[in-house]
Amino acid sequence: MRKWLVFPVAVLTLSVASASLAQDGPRKDPDGIKGISPFWEDLKRGDNAYVARDYDGAIAAYTDALRKEPQNALGHYRIGEAHLAKNDMREAEASWVAALRFVGADHTLKGKILFVMADLRERQASYDDATDSWGKYEGFAKSQPEAKTYPATPPERVKVIATWKKMQADYALVKARIEKRLKEIDKKK
């Protein structure tokens, strides 16, 4: 009976000891075969900060990752996402432009970058640029069917942009009429 009670404690002690060693040494993949790269460690640290809504911390961690692999498009993409979460659209755009420059043959990541760039143009109310960007995304999605993309999104977004542009034009006419009437009233006074 005592041996039974001692065995689980010994296993627990061994597990705790090996866990602390794993934290001190290089981390391994789930199969325990290959060490996880310092780039991915920093990326994971950035992801944890992002999820905790510590966007400055996420940007710092992603920047650390990029110091290790400056031409890794994923790091630039993630920095852009953190900047967008901070509503810093200019920095997000700069990061995504860099990500596009380094993306290479990763078609799924390239699709994500093109998607967020089109969305960014729309957020900036740069509707002509947004329409062009959605067109690029749509062309990419059609040319790379193996990439994980959303091919139904561009036509839908272009329709929404057309609606916004029409509303702006209609509003401009209404605004001009209001201004004209206000000037007429001011002249009568």
C-alpha positions in Angstrom: 0.0 0.0 0.0 2.8 2.4 0.8 4.5 1.8 -2.5 1.3 2.8 -4.2 1.2 6.1 -2.4 4.9 6.8 -3.0 4.8 6.1 -6.7 2.4 9.0 -7.7 4.4 11.4 -5.6 7.6 10.3 -7.3 6.0 10.7 -10.7 4.7 14.1 -9.8 8.1 15.2 -8.5 9.8 14.0 -11.7 7.2 15.9 -13.8 7.7 19.1 -11.9 11.4 18.8 -12.2 11.3 18.1 -15.9 8.9 21.0 -16.4 11.2 23.4 -14.7 14.1 22.1 -16.8 12.0 22.6 -20.0 11.4 26.2 -19.0 15.1 26.8 -18.4 16.3 25.1 -21.6 15.1 25.4 -25.2 11.5 24.7 -25.7 10.5 21.9 -27.9 7.7 21.2 -30.3 4.8 19.0 -29.1 6.6 15.9 -30.2 9.8 16.9 -28.3 11.9 16.7 -31.4 12.9 20.1 -32.5 13.5 23.3 -30.6 11.2 26.2 -31.2 13.1 29.1 -32.8 13.7 32.4 -31.0 11.6 34.1 -33.7 8.6 32.0 -32.8 9.2 32.4 -29.1 9.0 36.2 -29.6 6.0 35.9 -31.9 4.2 33.8 -29.3 5.1 36.4 -26.6 3.6 39.1 -28.9 0.5 37.1 -29.5 0.0 36.7 -25.7 0.4 40.4 -25.3 -2.0 41.1 -28.2 -4.7 38.8 -26.7 -4.3 40.7 -23.4 -4.8 43.9 -25.3 -1.3 45.1 -24.5 -0.7 46.3 -28.0 2.5 48.2 -27.2 3.9 45.0 -25.6 2.8 43.0 -28.7 4.6 45.5 -31.0 7.7 45.3 -28.9 7.7 41.4 -28.9 7.0 41.3 -32.7 9.8 43.8 -33.2 12.1 41.5 -31.2 11.1 38.7 -33.4 11.9 40.7 -36.5 15.4 41.5 -35.2 16.0 37.8 -35.4 14.4 37.3 -38.8 13.9 40.7 -40.5 12.6 39.3 -43.7 9.9 37.2 -42.2 6.6 38.5 -43.5 4.6 37.1 -40.6 6.3 39.3 -38.1 5.6 42.4 -40.2 1.9 41.3 -40.7 1.5 40.8 -36.9 3.0 44.2 -36.2 0.5 45.7 -38.6 -2.4 44.0 -36.8 -1.2 45.4 -33.5 -0.9 48.9 -34.9 -4.4 48.6 -36.4 -5.7 47.6 -33.0 -4.2 50.8 -31.6 -5.9 52.7 -34.5 -2.5 53.7 -35.9 -3.4 53.1 -39.5 -0.2 54.7 -41.0 2.1 52.3 -39.1 -0.2 49.4 -39.9 0.1 50.2 -43.6 3.9 50.5 -43.4 4.1 47.1 -41.7 1.8 45.5 -44.3 3.7 47.0 -47.2 6.9 45.5 -45.7 5.1 42.1 -45.3 4.1 42.1 -48.9 7.7 42.8 -49.9 8.9 39.7 -48.0 5.9 37.3 -48.3 7.4 35.0 -51.0 5.5 31.9 -51.8 3.2 31.8 -48.8 -0.1 32.4 -50.7 -2.3 32.2 -47.7 -0.3 34.9 -45.9 -0.2 37.0 -49.0 -4.0 36.7 -49.3 -4.4 37.9 -45.7 -2.1 40.8 -46.3 -4.0 41.9 -49.5 -7.2 41.5 -47.5 -6.2 43.7 -44.7 -4.7 46.3 -47.1 -8.0 46.6 -48.9 -9.9 46.8 -45.6 -7.4 49.5 -44.4 -8.1 51.6 -47.6 -11.8 51.3 -46.8 -11.3 52.4 -43.2 -9.3 55.4 -44.4 -12.3 56.3 -46.6 -10.1 56.1 -49.7 -12.8 54.5 -51.7 -11.1 54.5 -55.1 -8.0 52.9 -53.6 -10.1 50.5 -51.7 -11.9 49.4 -54.8 -8.6 48.9 -56.6 -7.3 46.9 -53.5 -10.3 44.7 -53.4 -9.8 44.1 -57.1 -6.2 43.0 -56.5 -7.4 40.7 -53.7 -10.1 39.2 -55.9 -7.6 38.6 -58.7 -5.2 37.0 -56.3 -7.9 34.8 -54.8 -8.9 33.6 -58.3 -5.3 32.9 -59.4 -4.4 31.1 -56.2 -7.3 28.7 -55.4 -5.2 26.7 -52.9 -4.8 29.8 -50.7 -7.2 30.3 -47.9 -9.1 33.4 -49.1 -12.6 34.8 -49.1 -13.4 35.2 -52.9 -17.0 36.3 -52.2 -15.8 39.3 -50.1 -14.5 41.7 -52.8 -17.7 42.0 -54.9 -19.6 42.6 -51.7 -17.2 45.2 -50.4 -17.2 47.0 -53.8 -21.0 47.2 -53.7 -20.8 48.8 -50.2 -18.1 51.2 -51.4 -20.3 52.2 -54.3 -23.2 52.8 -51.9 -20.9 55.0 -49.7 -19.7 57.0 -52.7 -23.3 57.6 -53.8 -24.3 58.6 -50.3 -21.4 61.1 -50.2 -22.3 62.6 -53.5 -26.0 62.9 -52.4 -25.0 64.4 -49.1 -22.7 66.9 -51.0 -25.8 68.1 -52.9 -27.9 68.4 -49.7 -25.0 70.2 -47.9 -24.7 72.7 -50.8 -28.4 73.4 -50.7 -28.3 74.0 -46.9 -25.3 76.3 -47.2 -27.1 78.3 -50.0 -30.2 78.7 -47.8 -28.1 79.7 -44.8 -26.4 82.4 -46.9 -29.8 83.6 -48.1 -31.0 83.9 -44.5 -27.9 85.7 -43.4 -28.3 88.2 -46.3 -31.9 89.0 -45.2 -30.8 89.8 -41.6 
